[in-house]
Amino acid sequence: MTPLTSATSASSARRSSASIVALCFVIIVYDGYDLVVYGATVPSLLAYEPWHLTAGQIGVIGSYALVGMLLGALLSGWLASRIGARAIILGSLISFSVLMGLTALAPNPEVFGMLRFLGGLGLGGVVPTAIALTVEYSPPTRRQFNNALMYSGYSVGGMLAALAALALLPENSFRLMYALGLLPLVTIVPLVWRYLPESAAFLVGKGRVDEARALADKFGIDVPAPAAGPASTGTMSSLVTGPRRIPLLLLVVASFCGLLLVYGINTWLPNIMRQAGYSLGSSLSFLLVLNLGAIVGALLASRAADRFGSKPVTITSFLLAVVSILALGTGLPLSAAMAVVAVAGLGTVGTQILVNGYVATYFGENERTAALGLSLGLGRVGAIFGPILGGWIASSALGVEWNFYTFAAFAALGCLAVALVSRSAASTPHPSSTVPATSQLTASASSERL
């Protein structure tokens, strides 16, 4: 192969890889919108007289979608080796879109909560599968960055939810905000059906090596070899009993803390800032700034993670969450509070992006989706607990400052969990673990897992 042909092939592979990042980005935009829209509509739900909802009830209803996401994430990890990534993503997209449309028609809080739970099943299946595909089809030196770029779609979705709330509320019903969740059916679903490839690791596991080789040639990756040893290798049961069970447990704790911060703060930030003396418009603007800070911060931090390793950057990001959340409880003026909320965006949403990337690069191709399913699935307990915790504080006699103390404490716990993850247990590719399709640097992939 001539240098010119090699360069052309590499350029084509980069373009193909970018198409996967772009598709998964748009998927996560809708995922982020469908989740953050609840926090954006909390003030309207509290003011909706026919339902007479209390702050405690709002917190419980907010957790229903997250219970669904817990089950959906675990289910996706179990199904990944059985039906493949494409089927999981397509089924999840269609289900949560239809259920968002039905949520807009809910006649009472009970049906509303039930539909949020069912929609959460699809939302939970999308995230670990999209992360796994993005990392699998990314060059080793860009895995963290591509994952952060793709997952920044969550924050874009959150920003769109905040902007839609600013534009549509309170003049319009909160139901319109949920009706917008039908858009994926006519936008991204047809594109995913046409252009999203199957996981090469899944194809190899099913004996479809020729198809996997064709994808590897197109996207410039190596073809994973069939897993050595028992057929259960790479499944959830093998992960929780294998040599990496302690690092996996610590990363589950980190994911628990990260997701508690993401969903607790995204759900309650507008209400917390209103209690702190800001107007409704300013409070919704904080939600916008939080997600904008998450996008910029996560992209910068992920480049650092690709260069210096995931562990030190993730620890630093958790520490920024501690400092910024505590600072919000000191009564800052509006402009300073906005700047601190932007930093908190990196420390909360951005940190969880880094945790996801750490899991995806710590474990090998045959373990990646199952590990992400476990970390995100069990971590969803934190996502469930976050809105409930915020609702309990809001309805208690505690002052608003206790929101900041409590969320900062969980950020500190997440920081400690990441600091304790062992480097020596990281999955290291065996010389026979890949079937070369291109001249990828497997040593670079191995070093990323540190």
PERABEL-V774434 format. One record per residue. RES is the residue in one small letter. PSI is psi in radians with two decimals (none if undefined). OMEGA is omega in whole degrees, 0 to 359 (* if undefined). BURIAL is I if it has 16 or more other C-alpha atoms within 10 Angstrom, else O. Layout:
res:RES psi:PSI omega:OMEGA burial:BURIAL
res:RES psi:PSI omega:OMEGA burial:BURIAL
This chain:
res:m psi:2.23 omega:181 burial:O
res:t psi:2.74 omega:178 burial:O
res:p psi:-0.64 omega:180 burial:O
res:l psi:-0.74 omega:179 burial:O
res:t psi:-0.72 omega:179 burial:O
res:s psi:-0.76 omega:180 burial:O
res:a psi:-0.70 omega:179 burial:O
res:t psi:-0.72 omega:179 burial:O
res:s psi:-0.74 omega:180 burial:I
res:a psi:-0.71 omega:179 burial:I
res:s psi:-0.72 omega:178 burial:O
res:s psi:-0.70 omega:178 burial:I
res:a psi:-0.70 omega:178 burial:I
res:r psi:-0.71 omega:178 burial:I
res:r psi:-0.70 omega:179 burial:O
res:s psi:-0.73 omega:177 burial:I
res:s psi:-0.69 omega:179 burial:I
res:a psi:-0.54 omega:180 burial:I
res:s psi:-0.62 omega:177 burial:I
res:i psi:-0.77 omega:178 burial:I
res:v psi:-0.74 omega:182 burial:I
res:a psi:-0.78 omega:180 burial:I
res:l psi:-0.83 omega:181 burial:I
res:c psi:-0.57 omega:176 burial:I
res:f psi:-0.87 omega:181 burial:I
res:v psi:-0.67 omega:177 burial:I
res:i psi:-0.81 omega:182 burial:I
res:i psi:-0.46 omega:173 burial:I
res:v psi:-0.85 omega:180 burial:I
res:y psi:-0.65 omega:176 burial:I
res:d psi:-0.81 omega:180 burial:I
res:g psi:-0.73 omega:178 burial:I
res:y psi:-0.83 omega:185 burial:I
res:d psi:-0.43 omega:178 burial:I
res:l psi:-0.82 omega:184 burial:I
res:v psi:-0.39 omega:180 burial:I
res:v psi:-0.53 omega:180 burial:I
res:y psi:-0.82 omega:178 burial:I
res:g psi:-0.66 omega:180 burial:I
res:a psi:-0.46 omega:182 burial:I
res:t psi:0.02 omega:180 burial:I
res:v psi:-0.85 omega:179 burial:I
res:p psi:-0.67 omega:179 burial:I
res:s psi:-0.65 omega:177 burial:I
res:l psi:-0.71 omega:177 burial:I
res:l psi:-0.55 omega:181 burial:O
res:a psi:-0.09 omega:183 burial:O
res:y psi:1.76 omega:189 burial:O
res:e psi:-0.68 omega:182 burial:O
res:p psi:-0.46 omega:183 burial:O
res:w psi:-0.39 omega:177 burial:O
res:h psi:0.84 omega:182 burial:O
res:l psi:2.49 omega:175 burial:I
res:t psi:2.94 omega:179 burial:O
res:a psi:-0.67 omega:178 burial:I
res:g psi:-0.74 omega:179 burial:I
res:q psi:-0.65 omega:178 burial:I
res:i psi:-0.74 omega:179 burial:I
res:g psi:-0.72 omega:180 burial:I
res:v psi:-0.80 omega:179 burial:I
res:i psi:-0.66 omega:178 burial:I
res:g psi:-0.46 omega:180 burial:I
res:s psi:-0.30 omega:184 burial:I
res:y psi:-0.80 omega:179 burial:I
res:a psi:-0.57 omega:183 burial:I
res:l psi:-0.55 omega:172 burial:I
res:v psi:-0.76 omega:176 burial:I
res:g psi:-0.70 omega:179 burial:I
res:m psi:-0.63 omega:176 burial:I
res:l psi:-0.90 omega:181 burial:I
res:l psi:-0.67 omega:180 burial:I
res:g psi:-0.69 omega:179 burial:I
res:a psi:-0.77 omega:178 burial:I
res:l psi:-0.70 omega:180 burial:I
res:l psi:-0.68 omega:180 burial:I
res:s psi:-0.66 omega:177 burial:I
res:g psi:-0.64 omega:179 burial:I
res:w psi:-0.64 omega:183 burial:I
res:l psi:-0.33 omega:188 burial:I
res:a psi:-0.73 omega:181 burial:I
res:s psi:-0.03 omega:184 burial:I
res:r psi:-0.74 omega:184 burial:O
res:i psi:-0.20 omega:177 burial:O
res:g psi:2.89 omega:185 burial:I
res:a psi:-0.70 omega:183 burial:I
res:r psi:-0.82 omega:182 burial:I
res:a psi:-0.68 omega:179 burial:O
res:i psi:-0.84 omega:184 burial:I
res:i psi:-0.78 omega:180 burial:I
res:l psi:-0.81 omega:179 burial:I
res:g psi:-0.70 omega:180 burial:O
res:s psi:-0.79 omega:180 burial:I
res:l psi:-0.87 omega:183 burial:I
res:i psi:-0.75 omega:184 burial:I
res:s psi:-0.82 omega:184 burial:I
res:f psi:-0.44 omega:177 burial:I
res:s psi:-0.83 omega:179 burial:I
res:v psi:-0.73 omega:183 burial:I
res:l psi:-0.53 omega:173 burial:I
res:m psi:-0.73 omega:177 burial:I
res:g psi:-0.71 omega:179 burial:I
res:l psi:-0.58 omega:178 burial:I
res:t psi:-0.62 omega:179 burial:I
res:a psi:-0.35 omega:182 burial:I
res:l psi:0.07 omega:185 burial:O
res:a psi:2.25 omega:183 burial:O
res:p psi:-0.32 omega:183 burial:O
res:n psi:2.94 omega:182 burial:O
res:p psi:-0.56 omega:182 burial:I
res:e psi:-0.83 omega:179 burial:O
res:v psi:-0.68 omega:178 burial:O
res:f psi:-0.86 omega:181 burial:I
res:g psi:-0.71 omega:180 burial:I
res:m psi:-0.73 omega:179 burial:I
res:l psi:-0.60 omega:176 burial:I
res:r psi:-0.68 omega:177 burial:I
res:f psi:-0.86 omega:181 burial:I
res:l psi:-0.68 omega:176 burial:I
res:g psi:-0.56 omega:179 burial:I
res:g psi:-0.49 omega:177 burial:I
res:l psi:-0.79 omega:178 burial:I
res:g psi:-0.71 omega:179 burial:I
res:l psi:-0.69 omega:180 burial:I
res:g psi:-0.55 omega:180 burial:I
res:g psi:-0.45 omega:184 burial:I
res:v psi:-0.82 omega:193 burial:I
res:v psi:-0.98 omega:182 burial:I
res:p psi:-0.57 omega:181 burial:I
res:t psi:-0.73 omega:178 burial:I
res:a psi:-0.70 omega:177 burial:I
res:i psi:-0.83 omega:182 burial:I
res:a psi:-0.75 omega:179 burial:I
res:l psi:-0.75 omega:181 burial:I
res:t psi:-0.81 omega:180 burial:I
res:v psi:-0.72 omega:181 burial:I
res:e psi:-0.69 omega:185 burial:I
res:y psi:0.28 omega:178 burial:I
res:s psi:2.59 omega:173 burial:I
res:p psi:2.54 omega:182 burial:I
res:p psi:-0.58 omega:183 burial:I
res:t psi:-0.02 omega:180 burial:I
res:r psi:0.25 omega:186 burial:I
res:r psi:-0.84 omega:180 burial:I
res:q psi:-0.75 omega:181 burial:I
res:f psi:-0.82 omega:179 burial:I
res:n psi:-0.66 omega:177 burial:I
res:n psi:-0.77 omega:179 burial:I
res:a psi:-0.71 omega:178 burial:I
res:l psi:-0.80 omega:178 burial:I
res:m psi:-0.83 omega:186 burial:I
res:y psi:-0.19 omega:173 burial:I
res:s psi:-0.27 omega:173 burial:I
res:g psi:-0.54 omega:177 burial:I
res:y psi:-0.79 omega:181 burial:I
res:s psi:-0.61 omega:175 burial:I
res:v psi:-0.74 omega:176 burial:I
res:g psi:-0.69 omega:177 burial:I
res:g psi:-0.70 omega:177 burial:I
res:m psi:-0.72 omega:178 burial:I
res:l psi:-0.64 omega:177 burial:I
res:a psi:-0.75 omega:179 burial:I
res:a psi:-0.75 omega:179 burial:I
res:l psi:-0.73 omega:178 burial:I
res:a psi:-0.67 omega:178 burial:I
res:a psi:-0.73 omega:178 burial:I
res:l psi:-0.66 omega:183 burial:I
res:a psi:-0.57 omega:190 burial:O
res:l psi:-0.42 omega:182 burial:O
res:l psi:2.59 omega:2 burial:I
res:p psi:0.14 omega:183 burial:O
res:e psi:-0.53 omega:180 burial:O
res:n psi:2.84 omega:179 burial:O
res:s psi:2.63 omega:175 burial:O
res:f psi:-0.35 omega:183 burial:I
res:r psi:-0.57 omega:180 burial:I
res:l psi:-0.60 omega:179 burial:I
res:m psi:-0.65 omega:180 burial:I
res:y psi:-0.56 omega:178 burial:I
res:a psi:-0.52 omega:178 burial:I
res:l psi:-0.30 omega:179 burial:I
res:g psi:-0.10 omega:177 burial:I
res:l psi:-0.23 omega:186 burial:I
res:l psi:-0.61 omega:180 burial:O
res:p psi:-0.51 omega:183 burial:I
res:l psi:-0.56 omega:184 burial:O
res:v psi:0.03 omega:182 burial:O
res:t psi:-1.22 omega:189 burial:O
res:i psi:-0.52 omega:182 burial:I
res:v psi:-0.84 omega:178 burial:I
res:p psi:-0.63 omega:180 burial:O
res:l psi:-0.70 omega:177 burial:O
res:v psi:-0.76 omega:179 burial:I
res:w psi:-0.65 omega:185 burial:O
res:r psi:-0.65 omega:194 burial:O
res:y psi:-0.33 omega:185 burial:O
res:l psi:2.18 omega:181 burial:I
res:p psi:2.85 omega:173 burial:O
res:e psi:2.77 omega:175 burial:I
res:s psi:2.25 omega:178 burial:I
res:a psi:-0.64 omega:178 burial:I
res:a psi:-0.69 omega:178 burial:I
res:f psi:-0.76 omega:181 burial:I
res:l psi:-0.75 omega:178 burial:I
res:v psi:-0.73 omega:179 burial:I
res:g psi:-0.46 omega:178 burial:I
res:k psi:0.11 omega:179 burial:O
res:g psi:0.18 omega:181 burial:O
res:r psi:1.06 omega:187 burial:O
res:v psi:-0.65 omega:180 burial:I
res:d psi:-0.71 omega:177 burial:O
res:e psi:-0.70 omega:179 burial:O
res:a psi:-0.70 omega:178 burial:I
res:r psi:-0.73 omega:180 burial:I
res:a psi:-0.74 omega:178 burial:O
res:l psi:-0.70 omega:180 burial:I
res:a psi:-0.73 omega:178 burial:I
res:d psi:-0.69 omega:182 burial:I
res:k psi:-0.69 omega:188 burial:I
res:f psi:-0.02 omega:176 burial:I
res:g psi:0.72 omega:179 burial:I
res:i psi:2.99 omega:172 burial:I
res:d psi:2.64 omega:178 burial:I
res:v psi:2.08 omega:176 burial:I
res:p psi:2.41 omega:175 burial:I
res:a psi:2.78 omega:175 burial:I
res:p psi:2.46 omega:182 burial:I
res:a psi:2.34 omega:178 burial:I
res:a psi:2.71 omega:176 burial:O
res:g psi:-2.72 omega:184 burial:O
res:p psi:2.70 omega:181 burial:O
res:a psi:-0.35 omega:183 burial:O
res:s psi:-0.08 omega:181 burial:O
res:t psi:2.30 omega:180 burial:I
res:g psi:-0.04 omega:178 burial:I
res:t psi:2.97 omega:181 burial:I
res:m psi:-0.70 omega:182 burial:I
res:s psi:-0.66 omega:179 burial:O
res:s psi:-0.54 omega:179 burial:I
res:l psi:-0.74 omega:185 burial:I
res:v psi:-0.20 omega:177 burial:O
res:t psi:-0.11 omega:184 burial:O
res:g psi:-3.04 omega:185 burial:O
res:p psi:-0.29 omega:181 burial:O
res:r psi:0.37 omega:183 burial:I
res:r psi:-0.61 omega:180 burial:O
res:i psi:-0.86 omega:174 burial:I
res:p psi:-0.67 omega:178 burial:I
res:l psi:-0.77 omega:179 burial:I
res:l psi:-0.76 omega:179 burial:I
res:l psi:-0.67 omega:178 burial:I
res:l psi:-0.51 omega:172 burial:I
res:v psi:-0.75 omega:177 burial:I
res:v psi:-0.75 omega:178 burial:I
res:a psi:-0.72 omega:178 burial:I
res:s psi:-0.67 omega:176 burial:I
res:f psi:-0.85 omega:182 burial:I
res:c psi:-0.75 omega:180 burial:I
res:g psi:-0.77 omega:181 burial:I
res:l psi:-0.57 omega:174 burial:I
res:l psi:-0.76 omega:179 burial:I
res:l psi:-0.78 omega:182 burial:I
res:v psi:-0.93 omega:187 burial:I
res:y psi:-0.54 omega:175 burial:I
res:g psi:-0.80 omega:183 burial:I
res:i psi:-0.72 omega:178 burial:I
res:n psi:-0.58 omega:179 burial:I
res:t psi:-0.71 omega:191 burial:I
res:w psi:-0.14 omega:183 burial:I
res:l psi:-0.84 omega:179 burial:I
res:p psi:-0.73 omega:182 burial:I
res:n psi:-0.69 omega:179 burial:I
res:i psi:-0.77 omega:182 burial:I
res:m psi:-0.53 omega:173 burial:I
res:r psi:-0.74 omega:177 burial:I
res:q psi:-0.52 omega:180 burial:O
res:a psi:-0.02 omega:173 burial:I
res:g psi:0.11 omega:180 burial:O
res:y psi:2.74 omega:180 burial:I
res:s psi:2.94 omega:179 burial:O
res:l psi:-0.78 omega:180 burial:I
res:g psi:-0.77 omega:178 burial:O
res:s psi:-0.66 omega:181 burial:I
res:s psi:-0.72 omega:176 burial:I
res:l psi:-0.56 omega:177 burial:I
res:s psi:-0.58 omega:176 burial:I
res:f psi:-0.68 omega:179 burial:I
res:l psi:-0.68 omega:177 burial:I
res:l psi:-0.82 omega:181 burial:I
res:v psi:-0.67 omega:178 burial:I
res:l psi:-0.82 omega:183 burial:I
res:n psi:-0.54 omega:174 burial:I
res:l psi:-0.76 omega:176 burial:I
res:g psi:-0.61 omega:178 burial:I
res:a psi:-0.71 omega:181 burial:I
res:i psi:-0.97 omega:183 burial:I
res:v psi:-0.80 omega:182 burial:I
res:g psi:-0.74 omega:182 burial:I
res:a psi:-0.66 omega:179 burial:I
res:l psi:-0.76 omega:178 burial:I
res:l psi:-0.75 omega:182 burial:I
res:a psi:-0.61 omega:182 burial:I
res:s psi:-0.60 omega:175 burial:I
res:r psi:-0.68 omega:176 burial:I
res:a psi:-0.65 omega:180 burial:I
res:a psi:-0.67 omega:176 burial:I
res:d psi:-0.55 omega:183 burial:I
res:r psi:-0.75 omega:187 burial:O
res:f psi:-0.12 omega:182 burial:O
res:g psi:2.65 omega:184 burial:I
res:s psi:-0.65 omega:189 burial:I
res:k psi:-0.97 omega:182 burial:I
res:p psi:-0.60 omega:181 burial:O
res:v psi:-0.69 omega:179 burial:I
res:t psi:-0.69 omega:176 burial:I
res:i psi:-0.80 omega:179 burial:I
res:t psi:-0.72 omega:181 burial:O
res:s psi:-0.72 omega:176 burial:I
res:f psi:-0.70 omega:179 burial:I
res:l psi:-0.67 omega:176 burial:I
res:l psi:-0.62 omega:177 burial:I
res:a psi:-0.78 omega:179 burial:I
res:v psi:-0.88 omega:185 burial:I
res:v psi:-0.81 omega:185 burial:I
res:s psi:-0.67 omega:180 burial:I
res:i psi:-0.75 omega:177 burial:I
res:l psi:-0.64 omega:180 burial:I
res:a psi:-0.57 omega:180 burial:I
res:l psi:-0.37 omega:180 burial:I
res:g psi:0.15 omega:183 burial:I
res:t psi:0.16 omega:177 burial:O
res:g psi:0.82 omega:181 burial:O
res:l psi:2.65 omega:171 burial:O
res:p psi:2.87 omega:189 burial:O
res:l psi:-0.85 omega:184 burial:O
res:s psi:-0.75 omega:179 burial:O
res:a psi:-0.68 omega:179 burial:O
res:a psi:-0.67 omega:178 burial:I
res:m psi:-0.77 omega:180 burial:I
res:a psi:-0.71 omega:180 burial:I
res:v psi:-0.66 omega:177 burial:I
res:v psi:-0.64 omega:177 burial:I
res:a psi:-0.73 omega:176 burial:I
res:v psi:-0.68 omega:177 burial:I
res:a psi:-0.48 omega:176 burial:I
res:g psi:-0.77 omega:174 burial:I
res:l psi:-0.76 omega:184 burial:I
res:g psi:-0.34 omega:181 burial:I
res:t psi:-1.35 omega:180 burial:I
res:v psi:-0.78 omega:180 burial:I
res:g psi:-0.70 omega:179 burial:I
res:t psi:-0.73 omega:180 burial:I
res:q psi:-0.60 omega:174 burial:I
res:i psi:-0.76 omega:179 burial:I
res:l psi:-0.68 omega:177 burial:I
res:v psi:-0.79 omega:178 burial:I
res:n psi:-0.76 omega:178 burial:I
res:g psi:-0.63 omega:178 burial:I
res:y psi:-0.81 omega:178 burial:I
res:v psi:-0.78 omega:184 burial:I
res:a psi:-0.54 omega:181 burial:I
res:t psi:-0.28 omega:178 burial:I
res:y psi:-0.65 omega:183 burial:I
res:f psi:2.67 omega:182 burial:I
res:g psi:3.06 omega:185 burial:I
res:e psi:-0.71 omega:184 burial:I
res:n psi:-0.21 omega:180 burial:I
res:e psi:-0.23 omega:195 burial:I
res:r psi:-0.92 omega:185 burial:I
res:t psi:-0.70 omega:178 burial:I
res:a psi:-0.72 omega:179 burial:I
res:a psi:-0.73 omega:177 burial:I
res:l psi:-0.68 omega:178 burial:I
res:g psi:-0.72 omega:179 burial:I
res:l psi:-0.83 omega:184 burial:I
res:s psi:-0.76 omega:179 burial:I
res:l psi:-0.63 omega:180 burial:I
res:g psi:-0.98 omega:179 burial:I
res:l psi:-0.55 omega:176 burial:I
res:g psi:-0.41 omega:179 burial:I
res:r psi:-0.29 omega:174 burial:I
res:v psi:-0.67 omega:176 burial:I
res:g psi:-0.70 omega:178 burial:I
res:a psi:-0.62 omega:178 burial:I
res:i psi:-0.74 omega:184 burial:I
res:f psi:-0.54 omega:183 burial:I
res:g psi:-0.98 omega:178 burial:I
res:p psi:-0.64 omega:179 burial:I
res:i psi:-0.75 omega:179 burial:I
res:l psi:-0.78 omega:178 burial:I
res:g psi:-0.68 omega:178 burial:I
res:g psi:-0.67 omega:179 burial:I
res:w psi:-0.76 omega:179 burial:I
res:i psi:-0.73 omega:181 burial:I
res:a psi:-0.58 omega:183 burial:I
res:s psi:-0.02 omega:181 burial:O
res:s psi:-3.13 omega:178 burial:O
res:a psi:-0.01 omega:179 burial:O
res:l psi:2.64 omega:179 burial:O
res:g psi:2.87 omega:182 burial:O
res:v psi:-0.46 omega:182 burial:I
res:e psi:-0.37 omega:180 burial:I
res:w psi:-0.41 omega:172 burial:O
res:n psi:-0.77 omega:183 burial:I
res:f psi:-0.73 omega:179 burial:I
res:y psi:-0.77 omega:185 burial:I
res:t psi:-0.82 omega:181 burial:I
res:f psi:-0.62 omega:178 burial:I
res:a psi:-0.63 omega:179 burial:I
res:a psi:-0.70 omega:179 burial:I
res:f psi:-0.55 omega:175 burial:I
res:a psi:-0.69 omega:178 burial:I
res:a psi:-0.67 omega:178 burial:I
res:l psi:-0.73 omega:177 burial:I
res:g psi:-0.70 omega:178 burial:I
res:c psi:-0.78 omega:180 burial:I
res:l psi:-0.73 omega:181 burial:I
res:a psi:-0.78 omega:179 burial:I
res:v psi:-0.69 omega:181 burial:I
res:a psi:-0.47 omega:182 burial:O
res:l psi:-0.11 omega:180 burial:O
res:v psi:2.26 omega:182 burial:I
res:s psi:2.37 omega:175 burial:O
res:r psi:-0.62 omega:188 burial:O
res:s psi:-0.37 omega:183 burial:O
res:a psi:-0.02 omega:182 burial:I
res:a psi:2.50 omega:181 burial:I
res:s psi:2.18 omega:180 burial:I
res:t psi:2.19 omega:183 burial:I
res:p psi:2.34 omega:172 burial:O
res:h psi:2.64 omega:180 burial:O
res:p psi:-0.46 omega:180 burial:O
res:s psi:0.15 omega:186 burial:O
res:s psi:-0.19 omega:176 burial:I
res:t psi:2.64 omega:173 burial:I
res:v psi:1.87 omega:188 burial:I
res:p psi:2.28 omega:173 burial:I
res:a psi:-0.52 omega:176 burial:I
res:t psi:3.11 omega:183 burial:I
res:s psi:1.03 omega:177 burial:O
res:q psi:2.64 omega:179 burial:O
res:l psi:1.65 omega:182 burial:O
res:t psi:-0.41 omega:177 burial:I
res:a psi:-0.61 omega:178 burial:O
res:s psi:-0.70 omega:179 burial:O
res:a psi:-0.69 omega:180 burial:I
res:s psi:-0.72 omega:182 burial:I
res:s psi:-0.44 omega:180 burial:I
res:e psi:-0.44 omega:186 burial:I
res:r psi:-0.08 omega:180 burial:I
res:l psi:none omega:* burial:I
